[in-house]
Amino acid sequence: MSTRPTWVEISLSQLAENYRIIRNHVGPQRAIMAVVKADAYSHGLQKVADTLAGLGVEWFGVTSADEGVKLRRRGISQHILLLTGFWKGDQSALTEHNLVPAIYSEDQLGMLEAWGQRARKPIRFHLKVNTGMGRLGIHWQEVKPFLEAYRRMKHVELEGLFTHFAAAEDFTTRQTEEQIERFHSVKQSLIRAGVRPRYCHQANSAAIVSRPESWDDMVRPGGLLYGAHPPVRAKEGSSEPRCRSLPVQGVLTFKTRVIAVKQVPAGIPLGYGGRYVTPRLSRIAAIPAGYADGLDRRLSGKGKAILCGQCVPIVGNISMDLTLLDVTEIPQVAVGEEVILIGSKGSCSLAALDLAEMAGTIAYEIFCGISKRVPRRHVS
Ligand SMILES: Cc1ncc(COP(=O)(O)O)c(C=O)c1O
């Protein structure tokens, strides 16, 4: 149990609220797959999964079998999709724990068939199609030979067909429209061949917000559940009516406390490299959080923190375990004062997206960067 005053609070009630917002938005007629890979985007897999399972989520999406087995061992009985597929050695994980792999090659299909035969029960899978992301997936024009191979097999079941968008938040290009059209054509060719997958699914958070034509049988929110609203980009001058936003809010608050405050004369260099030099007589607070905790070093000299309901600047280089704040404007700051690094208080807000923009990255990397040494405290 860490006694260091640096921690993350996860609001399970806000998570539940975000889930309800998404559910109302997409309607009860389609399933929701909550994407909880990477320790639920760093929000703590178990509590997040328990909360969403209690609200009736139908599916969980994880990256691989080890994450799926963790969910099963914690009593999760919902369907689980392994979004990045499976590896040699995953046979018992798949068959004993009833995990459903994504697959994207005939070789994988053959391996799954052999495992299903050995286990004497069919193994369900979801076929991943590359419609334009260019990462994993059978190319949308090359599904036919896969389908022919599939029809010869007896111990595998094509339960789902899915694709992943590269830029669903971007309305300045036709890329997503093209991906949707290609997906639709693959779906039709499957149906013509007599294969109707139970679940066709495409939509990630950005498409859930603004592309209802892609919702199909199931949607797959990740970031949106955790309150990271995708920054939808409309065409210049366009009043695109679908570029609206959902009222989800951040679930995670990254907190620490002041451990030292000192008065520093003007002209004194602070921190590694001495790049920051006090421009005036300053009050400087030290906090026990640094880049080893996930406070991105690219925020050095740019980032902010919230103290006493006000925003103050991070000064000097962020170090591994410590960071300095200029609190000259808040004379009452003393040792023990609570500091918010991600979150909001009063009228001040520092969302993961704000940090991401300052650091030149995306909100998801800010979440995933919060290291394991920072305890997660789940509150409702
Ligand atoms: C296949 C797949 N679906 C859905 C998601 C969720 O995406 P988002 O967090 O943008 O909703 C991911 C996340 O990367 C993914 O890989």
The ligand as an ORCA input file, in Angstrom:
! r2SCAN-3c Opt
* xyz 0 1
  C     -10.924     -2.657    -32.867
  C     -11.219     -1.541    -31.911
  N     -12.485     -1.185    -31.702
  C     -12.816     -0.185    -30.867
  C     -11.839      0.517    -30.200
  C     -12.241      1.658    -29.308
  O     -11.833      2.878    -29.851
  P     -12.215      4.232    -29.108
  O     -11.471      4.198    -27.814
  O     -11.725      5.308    -29.991
  O     -13.679      4.206    -28.929
  C     -10.502      0.181    -30.385
  C      -9.463      0.941    -29.727
  O      -8.393      1.166    -30.183
  C     -10.177     -0.882    -31.274
  O      -8.910     -1.248    -31.493
*
